[in-house]
């Protein structure tokens, strides 16, 4: 089962289709809207949730989730 979430990015809005285990890992619920930072990493797009950094380590070592370009659909 897949869940659809709206992502507000610097260069427009995207719809992300996330597998259920990832949704549970991120503690997402129906209707949640989350801000993501989209980064190009070779042929993959890295999707990382943007959260307030409590420490300097949090700011530099964010938890990145690798997804394919097919998982990011422009609106």
PyMOL commands that set and color helices and strands:
alter all, ss='L'
color gray80, all
select helices_A, chain A and resi 20-25+56-60+69-71
alter helices_A, ss='H'
color red, helices_A
select strands_A, chain A and resi 2-9+12-19+34-41+44-49+65-67+72-74
alter strands_A, ss='S'
color yellow, strands_A
deselect
rebuild
show_as cartoon
